Amino acid sequence: MSDTRDGRDPGASGGWNLGQKAPQSSQSATSTLAHWKKGNGSGQEHDDALVPSPVVPSQCRYKYSPLSENEIRLLTLLPGRSHDSEIRITLAPAVFTSDTTLDFEALSYTWGSTENNVDIFVGETGNDTLSMTKNLAQALPYLRYADKPRVLWIDAISVNQEDLDERSSQVRRMPEIYSKATRVVIWLGLESFDSRMAFECLRLIASKYHVHWGTYTVDPVMKNESSWAMPHETMPLSEEQYWSILNLIDRDWFERLWVWQEARLANETSVVVCGNDAIPWTIVCKALFCLMRRHFPLYFFSAFAQRFDAIQYLFISIGRFDGFSQLLKQTKFCKCADPRDKVYALLGMLGEKDQLGIEPDYTKSVDEVYKDTTLRFIYNTGSLDVLRHIELNDSNKLPSWVPDWTTPRGVASFGGCDASGASAVNLEHIAGPGDLLKVTGRFVSRIAQVEPFYIDIYRVNMSYLIPQLRLIASKLGLLDNCSKSRKYILPLCDTLCSNQFRDRFIPLRADKLDLLETKQALRKILESQDEADGIDGIKKLFSLMSVYCYGRSLFLTEDGHLGLAPQAVQAGDLVTVLLGCVSGMILRPVTSDPMFHSKQRYKVVGEAYCHGIMQGEAILGPLPGLFDTVKQFNDSSGWYEWVYIDRKTGRIEIDDPRLGELPKPWTRTRIERGKERMYPAFANEETGEVTEYDPRLKADALRARGVELEVFDLI
């Protein structure tokens, strides 16, 4: 709930910049930003005069009446003609069920510090008072109308914060409250010296483009407006305008975890308020997305990159219901006071089909919540995607197969992965000492060599990265001779860029790299010691490479597989493909006491991208002929889905040609997830079972095909 609010997975198009080339070098704007805000008063140092006068301590505290199970408490903000006049509200319960329609607005804001609280009056007359934070007290004079009352739901007031049962009950209703409110009002804080300029800039940017949210593409409204229409140029904004936008999105509201469900559940009429100024939330989302798709002036690149890394999914997931794993990735940099809210604050954003059966329970420890969440996710989804959140850290007390969400995972999740196809997890959990998780998959190879990358994700300096890449490739033996060098160009290109190439998408994605151009650029870099500035495609290559190589190491296996893995990886670790996990997974054999354990056990190191096994080869072998895997946009799901293309004929098939026909009585179908989104699935016409997972890829079916599967005991 909001009383606990306290607060780089690449974006939908392969990076926070969604197609932007990183500059060759950039001076970080972070320190400059701090200086700018301090020197120009962008903070809200002048706010004390705008807080309602404190009520004298002798006044009576308001006593809440209990709510029934189907009620919420609405606040009526009584009119007032000046900001410094006393604030008065009334409170009344209202029946709130799926069958009732209420006319009220829900406030989304940050609580701020609980020190120096301010009192307001409850009742049209009288001396009953309620205490609230200074942040909320600042908002109320701006939110009230001069000549009529305004009905609101504000968590700090509408919920009795001293009644723990009511708090628990109402926090479960918050998604319903924000989704059914007449509109959500997002309060960013008081007006600053440049906040009005920021709003004007956002309106201007939004007016210049059409955004296609399904494909995450942008088209200029006027094709002949070169300054706005050129995708590889900066927008025609002044330095002051860029600063105003940066200052606006640097406000606390954007990074607080609890506001995500409030903003993402808001309807299209919802509004953002800053002092006396207001702007539609849809305009803010559209403008920030368009801004993210364009280049920035060199001196702004680092500051915008870092900020968009943290907040991009707040405004680019408009109208979407993402699964739990995706939400965890999207909100990893968000702040909350209670680490259990890393889980609980996401529950209200899940669609009906994605619910995990988790109820907020603050009597559980953080470790209990994280372990319970991991198991519920696996059992409810049939997927091991949650393991992709793990980076091995021997210092924590959690089992290695449980992610530690208290520490943001700095690396980006790999794209272009389909290592186990549409397979369902096959596992067993053995509770007790050791907390064993038994998973099924294939051993690929053992890691022989490891070389770490050292990259500043926000400052892509090619004069540093090119020698580093050459050195790493040399240490791994990839440059021993011309023949070996050319053999590894494609694997290296594929691995460094996580298969994010233009020809991997139908229709072709103009914002992605061209594979042939990228291979040629990489070959010139590795085979020549000359300056690389003039090589076509090099900036795009290193921009994307910095996304996926940051915080990772390049490895070579005993049988020659090349891949990327967490920096914790070491020689002797195993590359595996686990049923129910789209990426490769690195496991570390653990020395066990032979008196107690007769079977080898493993720790999860983290996910891996390993060339040659990311399209199901470890389980099904190579694709026949000239078949290749691509992602095709599907109107039913509103997203890209894996299909198989014959590069010789151009024929596209939905089914993997290695699997043959679906066995009867199974057929292909689609299931609804989210708002009007239909995702691929399989239906058993005899039993009525419907699943997202291919029955041909079940463990028993694979063994019947002669696939040798292993069971890995994870501790």
N, C-alpha and C positions, 0 to 999 in steps of 0.2 A: 504494500500500500504506500501511498505517497509519504507517509510519515517516516518511511525509511529511505526516501529518495535522497540521494546525495550525489546522488551521484555520490589487418589489412587483408583480408581476403579480397581478392580483386573484385571489381564491380561486374555488372552484368555483361560488360563487353571486354573483360580481360584485364582490368586494372582500375585503380581508383579514378584514373583520368579517362577511362572509357574510350581509349583510342588516341589520346594525346601523346605526342612524342615528348619524352623528357628532355630538357635542355642538356647540353654537354656538361655544363657546370652551373651551379646556382648558389648564390650566397643565401644562407638561411635567413628567412624573414622573421623568424620567431623572436629574436632579440629586438629587431627593429620594431616589430609589432608591439612588444611590451613598452618600448620607448615612445612609440606613437601614441598609444593609449594613455600613458602616464602624462606625456607632455601636452596632450590635447584634451584631456578631461573626458575621454571616452567612457571612463567608468561612471559611476553614479554617485560621485562624492557629494552632489548637491541635493541628495534625496531627503535629508532629515526634515527639511521644511515642508515636505509634501506628505509626511506621515501624519495621520489624524492625531490630534492631541491626546495623550494618554489619559485614561479615566483614573480618577483618584482611587487609591487602594481600598478605601472604605466601602466602595460600592459592592453590591451583592453579586455573587457568581451565579450565572444561569444554570439551572438544573434540567438536564435532558429527561424527557419522557422516553420510555423504552419503545423500540420499534417492533412490530410484528414481523413474521417471517417474510411476508410479501410486500413490505413497505420500504420506502426510502425516505429520507428527510430532505425537503427542499427549502432553500433559503430565498427569501424575498428581500432584495436590496432596495430599501426605501429611497425615494428621490432626494436629491440635494443639489443646490445651485452653485456651490463653491467647493474647491478641493479641501479647504481647511475646516469646513463645518463638520460636526460630529457625524459619525457613521452609525446608522440604525438599520437593523435587520429584523425580520421575523422568521421563525422556523415552524414548519408544519409537516407532519407525516403525509405521505401520499402512496396510495396503492400502486404498485409497479409490477405488473406481470406481463407475460407475452401477449395478453389480450387487451391491455390498456395502452392508451396513447396520452402522453403527458407533454405539455409545452414548456420546456425548460432548456437552458444552456448549461453545458458542463465546462468548468474551468480547468485548463491544463497550465501548470505553472511549477516553479520550484519553491520548495518551502524556505530554503535558506537557513540561516542561523536561528537557533531557538533562544539565543540570548537577546535581551532587551525587547521582549515581547510587548505587543500593543493591545489594549483593550478596546472593544467596541460595544455598543448598547444592543441588547436584544429586546425587541418590543417597540411598538409605536410610541409608547411612553414608558416611564419607569426607569429604574436604575440597575436592572439585571445586565451583567456584562459577560463577555467571552474574551479569552486571551488568544492571540494569534501571532504568528511570526511577522517580523517587520516587512518581509517581501510581500506577503498577502495584504497587509495593511496598506502598503503603497498602492496596490492594484485597485482596491475597492473604490476610492474616490474617482478613478478614471472609468470604472466599469458602470457606476450608477448613472441613471438618467436624471436630467434636471426636472422633468415634469411627470414622470410615471415610474412605477415600480418595475423591477427586473427580476425574474425568477431564475435562480441559478442552482446548480449542484456543485459544491466546493468541498472536497474531501475533509479538509481540516475542520470545517464547521458543520457539514452535513452528517458527519460521523462522530459519535461520542468517543473521543480518543482514549478516555479513561476506562471504557467498557471493552475489555479484551474480546469477549464473545461477539459484541456488535462489530468490532473492527474485523474480526475473522470472517463474519458473515458478509459484511459489506464489501470486503476486498474481493470476494468471489463474484460479486455483482458488478464490479467496476467495468468489465468489458461490455456488459449489457447496457450499463448506464451511458457510456461514451458512444456506443454504436447507435443508441436510440434517442440520444439528445437531439433537440431541434438543430442545434449546431454546437460545435466545440469552439470555445474561445481560448486561444493560446496567448498567454501573457508572457512577453519576453522581458518586461521590466520598464523602467522609466525611459523617456526619450533622452537620447544623448546628442552631442553636437552634430553627429553625422548619420543618425538612424533614419531621419527623413530622406536623406540623400540615398541611403541604401534601398529603402522601399521604392523610390522613384526609379532607381537602376534596375531593380528586379522586375518592375512593371515594363520597363523599356525592353529588357532582354526577352521577356516572355512574349512580347508583342511581335518579335522578329522571327519566331520559329514555330513550326508545327512539330509536336513530339508524338511519336508512335510508341506508346508504352509497351505494347506487346513485343516489339522487336528491339526496343531501346535504340531507336534511330531518330535523327533530327533532320528536318528539311527547312530551309529558309523560306519565309513567307514571300519575299521578293527576291527572285533569282539574280536580278541585276544589281542588287545592293552589295557590291563587292566587299565592302568593309564588314558586313555581317554574314555574307553568304560563303566566304572562303573558309573551309573547315580547318585549314592549316595555318591560319593567321589568328592573331589576338583580336578580341573584340575592341571596337573603337571606344574604349572607356578611358577616362583620365586616371591618373594615379590616385587622386582623392576618391574617385568612385570605387576603384578596386579596394582601397582601404575601408571604405564605408561598409562594403559587403563583408569583408573579412572581419571587421569589428562586430557586425551584427551576428554572424554565425559563430563567433567566438563566445557568445553569451552562454551562461550555464545551462539554460533550458535544453540546448541541442545535445548535450552529452549525458543527461540524466536518464537512467534506464527506465524508470517508471513512466516517463512521458511518451515512450514509444507506442505503447498500446493506446494511449489517449489520442495521439496524432494519427496513427495508422487506422484506427477505427472511426475516425472523424468522417463526416459526410462532406459532400462537395461545397456546402455553404459555409463551412467552418472558416474562421478568420484568425489572423495573427495581429496582435495589438502591441504597440510599443508607445507608451505614454498616450498622447491624443491621436496617434496615427494608427491606421489599420489597413490590412491588405489580405486578400483571400489566400488561404493556405495552398490552394491549387496553383496559384500564380507563383508562390514561393517555390514550390516543388518543381514546377516547370522551368523557372528561371535558373535555379541552382543546377538542375540537370544539364541544361544547355551550356551553362558556364563551365561545367565539369568536362564537357565534350570538346572544349576549345583550348588553345594554348593560352598560357599566362605570360605576362612580362617576366623576364628572367628573374628579377628581384622578388617576385611574388611566388615563384614556383614552389619552393619548399614549404612556405606557410600554408598555402592553399592545399597542397598535397597532404600534409599532415592532418589538416582539419577535415578534408573530404574523406580521408581514410576512416575517420572516427564516426562521421555522421551520414555518409552517402546513402545508406539503406533506409534512413529515416524518411527520405523524400523520393527514392526511386522505386520503392515497392508499393506505390499507390494502387489501391484496389486489389492487391494480391494477398493470398493466404499462404505463407511459407511454412514449411515443416519445421519441426523443433530444431533439427540439426542446423538448418539454414539460419534460423533466428539466432542461435548461439554464435555462429560465425559473424553475423551482421552486427551483433551488439557487444562484441568482445571488448571493445574499448570504452563502453559506457560505464558510468559510475553509479554505485549504490552503496549505502552504508552497511547493509547486511549481506554477506556473500551468499547466503541462501537465496536472496532475491535474484541472483544471476539465473536461477531456474524459475522461481515463482513469478517474477515479473513478466515472463514470456508466455505463461499459460493462457492468458486472455487473448493473445494474438493468434492462437492456433485455430484452424478450421475444425469443424465438427469431426471430420474423418481423421484428424491428426492428434486428437486428444490422447493423453497417455495415462489417464486415471490418477493423476497426481493432485493431491489437495495440499495447500500450504499448511505446514505444520512446523511452527517455530520452536517446538520442544525438541526437535531432532537436531543433532549436531550437523555441522557443515559436511563432514565426511559421510555421515549417514544419508543426507539429502543427495549428495553427488552420486554415491554408489546406488542408491535406490533409483535415481533418475536414469542412470546408465542402463540398469537392468530392465526397467520399464520401457525405455526406448527400444532396446533390442527385441524384447518379447512382443511389444505392440506393433513394431514396424517390420520385423523380420530382417532388419538391416544392421550391419556393423559400422555404418557410417559414423557413429559416435566415436569410434576409435581414431578417426581422422583428426580429432581435436587434441590428441595426446602428443606431448613432447616429453620424453623420459626425464624425470627429475627424481633422483634417488633420495632427495632430502625430505620429500613429503611422505606421509604415512598411508596414503591411499594405495590400494592395489594398482599395479601398473596399467591395468585395463580400464581404470576409472580416470577420466580427465579431471584436471585441477582447474576449474574455471575461475578461481580466485586470481590467477595470473593470466593476463591476456596472452593468447598465442600470437606471437609477432609475425609468423610467416603466413604467406597466402596459401590457401588450399589449391591443389593442382586442378587444372581444367583438362579436358580432353581424355578423361579416364573412363574405361569401361572394362576393367581387368577381370571381373567375374560375371559380366553380363547381368541379366535380370535373375540372378540366383538369390535364393533365400538363405538366411543364416541357418547353420546346423550346429547347435551348441547345447551345453549343459552347465549349469551353475551349481557348484558344490560349496555351500556356505560353511562357515566355521573358520578355524585357524588356517591361514593361508588363502582363504577366499578364492577358490580355483574357478576359472572360467575355461571350459573346454570348447574349442572352436575347430571347425573343419576347413581344410584348404589344401593348397599344393605348395611344396617346397620348390623354389626356383633355382636358387644358387646361394653360395656363401660369398660374402664380401671379402675381397682380397686387399684392395687399396682404397684409401679415403683421403681427399684433399678438401679442406674447408674454403668457402668463399668469405671474404670480408667486404661487405657492401654497405654503403649508406643509401638506404632506399630512397631518400629524398634529395640526394645530390649525386646525380649520375655523371661521374667524371670519367670520360673515356680515356684520358691520358693515364689514369690509374687502373681502370678496369681491363683495358686491352692487354697490358703486360701481365696482369694477374691471371687472366684467362689463358694466355700463352704459357705461363709458368705452371699452372695446374694441369693443363693438357700435356705438357712435357713430363711432369712428375708421374703422371699416370701412364706414360709410355705411348700416348696417342700420336706423338710426332716423331717416333723413332725412325720412320722412313716415309717416303712419299706415298707408297702403297697403303700403309697403315693409316696415314693421315687422311687420305681420301676415303678409306673404308669407314672412318668414324665421323665424317662430316655430317651425314644425315642423322645418325644416332645422337650426336652432340647437339645439332640444331633442334631436333625434336625434343630432347630432354631439357635444354636450357629454356625453351619457350613453351613447354608443357602442351605441345601439339596445338597451339593456338594460331592456326594458319587460315588464310582466306578460303582455300579450297576445301577446308574441312566443314564448310557450312553451305547449305542450300536454303535460300539463295546466298550467293557469295557475300561475305561481310567485308565491305570496303574498309572498315576500321581495323581489320586484322592484317597481319603480316603476309606478304607473298612468299611462299615456301622457296621457290626457285631463287628469287632475289636474296632471301636470307641465307640460303646455302652458299651462294656465290660470295656474299659479304663475309661469311664466316671462314670460307676457304682462303680468301685473300688475307684475312687477319692472321690466320694460323700459319700460312705458308710464306708470309713476307714480314720482314721487320720494319718496313717503311711506315710512314705516317698513314693513318687510316681515315683521316678526315674526309677525303673525297670519295670514299666508297659508298655507293648507293645502298640505302637501307640500313646503314650501320647504327644510326641513332634510334630507329625503331627497334632494332634487335636488342640493343643494350638497355633500352627503356623497359622492354618486356622481360629481358633476362634479369634485370635488377629486382623485378617483382617476385619471380619464382626462386631465384638463387639466394636472396636475402635470408640469412639465418640458416643456411643449409650447406651441405657438403656434396661434392661430386664423388661418386664411387665407381669402382670397377670390380666386377665379380670374378670369381675363379674361372668361369667359362666365357668371360668377355662381355657380359651385359653392362651397359653404362646407365647410370641413374643419379637422381638427386634424393637426398634423405636429410633428416634433421642433423644438426651439427653434433649431436650426441652419438651418432653412428660411429662404429669402429670396426676394424678388421675382425672377422669371425662372426659377425652378425649375419642373420639369415634374411634373404629376400623371399617373401611368401606372397601368395594370393589366397585370400580367405573368402569363402562363400559369403555373399551378402555385403561385400566391401568393394567399391568401385576402383579404389586405388591399390597399389601394392602396399605391403605392410612389412616393416622391419621388426624382427624378433631377435632377442638376445638370449642365447642359452644360459641358464643359471645353474651353477654348481650345486648339486643337491646331496644330501646325506644318503648314501646307499642303504643305510639301515632302515630308512623311513620311506624313501621314494625310489621306486624302481624305474620310473618313467621320467624322461627329461622334461624339465619345466622351462618356461620362457617369460621374459619381460617384454612389454610392448615399448619399442623405441619411438615409433611414429610412422606416419605415412611416407610412401616413396613413389616417385615417378621413375619407372625403369623401362627404357626403350626395348621394344620387342615383346612385351607381355601386357601392354595396357589395353589391348582389344581382345582379350580372352584367349590369347595364344597359350598361356600356361595351362589352361584347362582343356581347350578344344583343339589346340594346334593352330598352325597358320591358316589364314583364309585361302580358299582355292583360287587359282588363276589370277586374274587381275582385280578381284574383289577388294574393296576398301571400305572403311567405316567413315561415315560423315554424319553431321547433325543437320537434320532438316526441320525447318520451322513448321509447326503444326497448328492450324487455326483452332482446333478443339481444345488443346491444352494451353495455347498461347505461349508456347515455348519450343525449344529445339529438342528433337528426339533422335536417338541413334537409328540410322538405317544403313543398308549395305548397297554400295554402288559398284557396278561392273565398269571399270574404267575403260574397257575396250568398247562396250556397246552403249554405255550410258544408262543401262537399265537399273532401276532402283528397286530393292526388295526390302520388305519390313522384317522378314525372318532371316536369322543368321543362316547362311548357306551351309554351315558346318553341322547344323542340328537336324536338318530334314524337316518333314512335316510334323505338325502338332499331333500327338496321339489322341485318338478318340477316347473319351467324349469331350476333350478340351477344345475350346475355340477362343479366338481373340475378341476382346470387347473393350469398353472404356468405362471408367468409373469417375464419378464427380468428386472433385476436391476443390474447396473454395468456391468463389462466385463464378458460376458458369464455366468452370474449367474441367475438361474431361481428359483424364490421363489413361495411357494404355494399360490393359489388364488382361487376365486370362480367366475364363469361366468354364466350370465343369457342368455340362448340360444335364448330367444325371444327379449329382448331389446338390447343385446350386451354389457350390463354393466359387467365390470370386477372389482373385488374388493378383497382386502386382507382379508376382514372380513366376517365371517360366517353369512349368512342371518338368521340362526336359533337363533343367539345371538343378533339380533336387539332388541331394547327395546320393540317394539310392539309385536314381536314374543315371547319374554319371558313373557310378561304380558298375552298373549294368553295361555301360558302353565301354568299359575297360579303363576308365580314368582312375589312376591311383591317387586316392585322397589320404591325407594324414590328419590326425587329431592332435592339436597343439594345446598343451596345458598352460594357461596363462595365470601368472600370480601377480 
